[in-house]
Amino acid sequence: QVGTETSAMKALSQENRRIAFLSAVLCPLSAITIPQGKKTVGLPESVLRNSLKATTKDVNETALLLEQLPEIRKIARLLAGVDPAPEGEGEPSLKVRAGRALRKCGAMSRLAILLSLCAEQSEADDDAEAGRSAARHSQLVSIIEGEWGLDEIWTMRPLLTGNEITEILKLDKKKRDDGILIGVAMKASLDWILEQPRPKETSKEDCIAWLNATYSKKRKFGEE
């Protein structure tokens, strides 16, 4: 597995390799926060800004990867059946959770998955567990790019803008409740798109039909 990770690192651009090393080194500190002025910041951010004098871009990208790392790791484990599935209604599917994480990471998504693998490998008790970890992440990449159709999903633009949702549902942005509903509908419409068999091929017409079917009736009866 070490050889595979090393090869993957070498395949990265110099910029992404730098972010990868910063994230890997600071990953053990990601759960620690410290007071800084009137607010609390993560220890990795403080180290980057104050000790390493990193650029704002490096700080933001490293923070983003460290923020999404636990979610990507969790998705890989849930997908492989290692961790029990979350219970309760309203829980997003693994596909939607993966789509959200990938869109947040953007072009660094593959780097985030690689770092998730590295984090697990560093904690493996033996070669057998390291092998299972590698298999889980390989499965995750395969399903993302194949079955789920989420490859480069971060390049997909939302099918509906806030203004379009406002017009379709006949809302008034100046009204507080309508303003809240516009935000909720935008987020929900993106999740609906991610849930489709081939998200990037979903049509705007289908999205509008879903929006009307989902929210027009709720507004009619005053539901949230």
C-alpha atoms as one frame of an Amber mdcrd trajectory, in Angstrom:
protein
   0.000   0.000   0.000   2.867   2.381   0.790   4.150   2.076  -2.764   0.714
   2.864  -4.158   0.390   5.961  -1.969   3.872   7.146  -2.928   3.088   6.764
  -6.621  -0.166   8.654  -6.142   1.700  11.470  -4.397   4.220  11.692  -7.216
   1.376  12.019  -9.703   0.152  15.182  -7.974   1.090  18.653  -9.122   3.713
  20.442  -7.046   1.020  22.686  -5.563  -1.263  19.803  -4.595   1.676  17.854
  -3.212   2.466  20.769  -0.906  -1.159  20.901   0.295  -1.128  17.123   0.751
   1.957  17.205   2.965   0.644  20.137   5.007  -2.696  18.365   5.522  -1.047
  15.058   6.433   1.261  16.666   8.996  -1.517  18.751  10.566  -4.225  16.084
  10.455  -3.540  14.831  14.048  -4.147  18.398  15.284  -7.391  18.961  13.371
  -9.679  18.396  16.383  -7.837  20.947  18.554  -8.993  24.558  18.772  -7.308
  27.497  20.482  -8.413  31.044  21.391  -7.193  33.701  19.011  -8.309  37.194
  19.858 -12.070  37.216  20.274 -12.642  33.968  18.409 -11.596  30.325  18.452
  -9.645  28.846  15.543  -8.376  25.401  14.672  -4.808  24.672  15.717  -3.807
  23.729  12.128  -4.954  27.158  10.915  -2.980  28.882  13.649   0.157  26.890
  12.828  -0.168  27.679   9.139  -0.832  31.391   9.599   1.398  32.242  12.532
   4.225  29.692  12.531   4.626  28.701   8.884   3.453  32.042   7.469   1.557
  30.151   4.771  -0.379  31.942   2.067  -4.106  32.479   2.533  -4.742  30.043
  -0.324  -2.714  27.297   1.373  -4.449  27.946   4.694  -7.914  27.778   3.148
  -7.239  24.687   1.027  -5.612  22.787   3.888  -8.476  23.714   6.219 -10.997
  22.535   3.626  -9.308  19.144   3.231  -9.026  18.624   6.988 -12.689  19.575
   7.389 -13.882  17.031   4.797 -11.462  14.236   5.689 -13.629  12.672   8.454
 -16.694  12.674   6.165 -14.891  10.976   3.274 -13.409   8.427   5.645 -16.827
   7.767   7.161 -18.450   7.313   3.756 -15.800   4.752   2.763 -16.406   2.804
   5.978 -20.203   2.936   5.683 -20.043   1.865   2.054 -17.936  -1.146   2.998
 -20.249  -2.036   5.898 -17.547  -1.477   8.527 -19.605   1.080  10.459 -23.351
   0.754  11.145 -25.620   2.828   8.937 -27.127   5.943  10.607 -30.717   5.544
  11.726 -33.600   7.977  11.492 -35.693   9.556   8.776 -34.314  12.335   6.656
 -30.758  11.009   6.626 -29.121  11.730   3.256 -27.970   8.738   1.247 -24.284
   7.903   1.002 -24.371   9.048  -2.596 -25.663  12.490  -1.610 -23.159  12.726
   1.237 -20.355  11.829  -1.143 -21.597  14.343  -3.714 -21.689  17.107  -1.122
 -18.161  16.343   0.078 -16.783  16.150  -3.458 -18.364  19.459  -4.411 -16.879
  21.126  -1.349 -13.418  19.748  -2.107 -13.718  20.601  -5.783 -10.634  19.821
  -7.847  -8.937  18.580  -4.657 -11.445  15.730  -4.271  -9.051  12.980  -5.367
  -6.432  14.437  -3.043  -8.948  14.331  -0.187  -9.642  10.626  -0.822  -5.906
   9.927  -0.956  -5.387  11.720   2.365  -8.267   9.766   3.896  -6.496   6.569
   2.862  -3.165   7.808   4.259  -4.825   8.700   7.577  -6.315   5.221   7.890
  -3.082   3.527   6.849  -1.180   5.368   9.561  -3.570   3.969  12.176  -3.721
   0.388  10.864  -2.626  -2.229  13.403  -1.269  -4.610  10.794  -0.865  -5.238
   7.084  -4.241  -6.967   6.899  -6.072  -3.898   8.195  -4.007  -1.669   5.913
  -5.091  -3.843   2.993  -8.759  -3.592   3.969  -8.430   0.174   4.225  -6.904
   0.360   0.740  -9.721  -1.830  -0.598 -12.377   0.417   0.982 -10.983   3.545
  -0.630 -10.519   1.801  -3.965 -14.161   0.735  -3.793 -15.196   4.310  -2.971
 -13.377   5.741  -5.992 -14.778   3.027  -8.249 -18.380   3.651  -7.147 -18.014
   7.446  -7.305 -16.739   7.319 -10.881 -18.944   4.433 -12.011 -22.223   3.514
 -10.333 -22.892   6.917  -8.783 -21.821   9.017 -11.776 -20.183  11.592  -9.513
 -16.852  11.894 -11.312 -15.870  15.588 -11.337 -19.286  16.434  -9.908 -17.790
  19.676  -8.595 -17.903  21.057 -12.147 -21.699  20.736 -12.266 -23.621  23.982
 -11.946 -26.959  24.061 -10.075 -29.812  23.659 -12.540 -31.890  26.367 -10.872
 -30.868  29.741  -9.500 -32.469  31.424  -6.531 -34.272  33.822  -8.856 -35.666
  30.943 -10.908 -36.903  29.140  -7.794 -38.504  32.396  -6.635 -40.353  32.738
  -9.932 -41.383  29.079 -10.245 -42.816  28.907  -6.724 -44.155  32.475  -6.865
 -42.239  33.553  -3.762 -41.365  37.004  -2.453 -37.742  37.453  -1.411 -38.721
  40.318   0.851 -40.793  37.990   3.029 -38.736  36.221   5.671 -40.429  32.826
   5.345 -40.174  32.915   1.563 -36.513  33.849   1.769 -35.858  30.861   4.022
 -37.803  28.570   1.665 -35.728  29.707  -1.326 -32.529  28.676   0.466 -34.025
  25.358   1.568 -35.299  24.610  -1.930 -31.930  25.404  -3.530 -30.126  23.015
  -1.190 -32.782  20.322  -1.572 -32.765  20.610  -5.373 -29.017  20.045  -5.449
 -29.382  16.972  -3.226 -32.134  15.702  -5.542 -29.827  16.120  -8.545 -27.017
  14.259  -6.754 -29.435  11.413  -6.049 -30.267  10.899  -9.745 -28.683   7.966
 -11.638 -26.504  10.290 -13.772 -26.505  13.637 -11.936 -24.609  15.610 -14.580
 -27.102  14.484 -17.238 -30.208  15.487 -15.281 -32.372  17.975 -17.168 -33.553
  21.342 -15.945 -37.112  20.405 -16.928 -37.042  17.366 -14.631 -35.682  19.494
 -11.818 -38.478  22.048 -12.259 -41.074  19.260 -12.230 -39.590  17.901  -8.986
 -39.514  21.378  -7.452 -43.174  21.984  -8.227 -44.234  18.547  -7.014 -42.270
  18.947  -3.787 -42.900  22.555  -2.773 -46.063  23.823  -4.460 -48.270  21.450
  -2.452 -46.445  22.248   0.785 -46.957  25.986   0.277 -50.630  25.436  -0.498
 -51.221  23.742   2.847 -48.795  25.904   4.794 -46.295  23.141   5.496 -42.574
  23.674   6.069
